[in-house]
Amino acid sequence: MTDVFSKLFAQMIQQGQEMARAFNPALENIDTRAFEKMMPVMPADLLEMWFGKTFNREGLDARTRFLVTLTALVVQGSFAEPQIRLTIRHALEAGATKREVAEVIYQTSVFAGLPAMQKALEIAQEVFSQEDEA
């Protein structure tokens, strides 16, 4: 990373933190992993209502929406680890197979890079193991 880019990135982070403080001082220290503890997975009917065809009848189904969302989260890498875990759970609940989840992650590696793919696959494996135990 170049020095100019590092300075720009630090400035962007600082602006984001200032914006969070302005909106709600508590947002600055929010732990997104708490969402996962509160609701590890939504019921299939709720997933379909919120993310499926209820609000967009002619659009994508919940399964496809979660696979597309997973792609975007994998590109974000370790910044989105809790969200990746939750989205994998939701995708499985919405009807995606483990193979489809893995293939989405593999495909995303072209754009996100191998480290992001490897981390996402590790997270997926953890989720798959938890699903098998349940």
C-alpha positions as CSV (number, residue, x, y, z in Angstrom):
1,M,0.0,0.0,0.0
2,T,1.4,3.4,-1.0
3,D,1.9,6.2,1.5
4,V,-0.7,8.3,-0.3
5,F,-3.2,5.5,-0.3
6,S,-2.5,4.8,3.4
7,K,-3.2,8.4,4.3
8,L,-6.4,8.4,2.2
9,F,-7.6,5.2,3.8
10,A,-6.9,6.6,7.4
11,Q,-8.8,9.7,6.5
12,M,-11.7,7.7,5.2
13,I,-11.7,5.6,8.5
14,Q,-11.6,8.8,10.6
15,Q,-14.5,10.3,8.6
16,G,-16.5,7.2,9.1
17,Q,-15.9,7.2,12.8
18,E,-16.9,10.9,13.0
19,M,-20.0,10.2,11.1
20,A,-20.9,7.3,13.4
21,R,-20.4,9.6,16.5
22,A,-22.6,12.2,14.9
23,F,-25.4,9.8,14.2
24,N,-25.3,7.9,17.5
25,P,-22.2,7.8,19.8
26,A,-23.0,4.2,20.7
27,L,-22.5,3.1,17.0
28,E,-18.8,3.8,17.2
29,N,-18.3,0.7,19.4
30,I,-21.0,-1.6,18.1
31,D,-20.1,-5.3,17.9
32,T,-21.9,-6.9,15.0
33,R,-21.3,-10.4,16.5
34,A,-24.0,-9.6,19.0
35,F,-26.6,-9.8,16.2
36,E,-25.5,-13.4,15.5
37,K,-26.0,-14.3,19.2
38,M,-29.4,-12.6,19.2
39,M,-30.7,-14.4,16.1
40,P,-28.4,-17.1,14.7
41,V,-30.7,-17.8,11.8
42,M,-34.1,-16.5,10.7
43,P,-36.9,-19.0,10.0
44,A,-37.4,-19.8,6.3
45,D,-40.8,-18.0,6.1
46,L,-39.3,-14.8,7.6
47,L,-36.3,-15.0,5.2
48,E,-38.6,-15.3,2.2
49,M,-40.8,-12.4,3.5
50,W,-37.9,-10.0,4.1
51,F,-35.5,-11.1,1.4
52,G,-37.5,-13.1,-1.1
53,K,-40.5,-12.5,-3.2
54,T,-42.9,-10.8,-0.9
55,F,-41.4,-7.3,-1.5
56,N,-40.2,-8.1,-5.0
57,R,-42.5,-10.6,-6.5
58,E,-40.8,-10.7,-9.9
59,G,-37.3,-10.5,-8.5
60,L,-34.8,-12.9,-7.0
61,D,-35.8,-15.5,-4.4
62,A,-34.3,-15.5,-0.9
63,R,-31.8,-18.2,-1.7
64,T,-30.4,-16.3,-4.7
65,R,-30.4,-13.0,-2.8
66,F,-28.3,-14.6,0.0
67,L,-25.8,-16.1,-2.4
68,V,-25.4,-12.7,-4.1
69,T,-25.0,-11.1,-0.7
70,L,-22.4,-13.7,0.2
71,T,-20.4,-12.7,-2.8
72,A,-20.3,-9.1,-1.8
73,L,-19.3,-10.0,1.8
74,V,-16.5,-12.3,0.7
75,V,-15.0,-9.4,-1.3
76,Q,-14.9,-7.4,2.0
77,G,-12.8,-10.1,3.5
78,S,-12.2,-10.3,7.3
79,F,-14.0,-7.0,7.9
80,A,-17.3,-8.9,7.3
81,E,-16.6,-12.1,9.1
82,P,-19.7,-12.1,11.4
83,Q,-21.9,-11.1,8.4
84,I,-20.4,-13.9,6.2
85,R,-21.2,-16.4,8.9
86,L,-24.8,-15.2,9.3
87,T,-25.4,-15.0,5.5
88,I,-24.1,-18.5,5.0
89,R,-26.6,-19.7,7.7
90,H,-29.4,-17.7,6.1
91,A,-28.5,-19.0,2.6
92,L,-28.7,-22.6,3.8
93,E,-32.0,-21.9,5.6
94,A,-33.3,-20.4,2.4
95,G,-32.5,-23.6,0.4
96,A,-28.9,-23.2,-0.8
97,T,-26.7,-26.2,-0.7
98,K,-23.3,-26.4,0.9
99,R,-21.8,-26.9,-2.5
100,E,-23.5,-23.8,-3.9
101,V,-22.2,-21.8,-1.0
102,A,-18.7,-23.1,-1.6
103,E,-18.9,-22.5,-5.3
104,V,-20.0,-18.9,-4.7
105,I,-17.0,-18.4,-2.5
106,Y,-14.6,-20.0,-5.1
107,Q,-16.0,-17.8,-7.8
108,T,-15.6,-14.7,-5.7
109,S,-11.9,-15.5,-5.3
110,V,-11.3,-14.2,-8.8
111,F,-12.3,-10.7,-7.5
112,A,-11.6,-10.8,-3.8
113,G,-8.3,-12.7,-3.8
114,L,-7.2,-16.0,-2.3
115,P,-6.9,-14.8,1.3
116,A,-10.5,-13.6,1.3
117,M,-11.6,-16.9,-0.3
118,Q,-9.6,-19.0,2.2
119,K,-11.1,-17.1,5.2
120,A,-14.6,-17.4,3.8
121,L,-14.2,-21.1,3.2
122,E,-13.0,-21.5,6.8
123,I,-16.1,-19.7,8.0
124,A,-18.3,-21.8,5.8
125,Q,-16.7,-25.0,7.1
126,E,-17.4,-23.9,10.7
127,V,-21.1,-23.1,9.8
128,F,-21.4,-26.5,8.0
129,S,-20.0,-28.3,11.0
130,Q,-22.4,-26.5,13.3
131,E,-25.3,-27.3,11.0
132,D,-24.3,-31.0,11.0
133,E,-24.2,-31.1,14.8
134,A,-27.7,-29.4,15.1
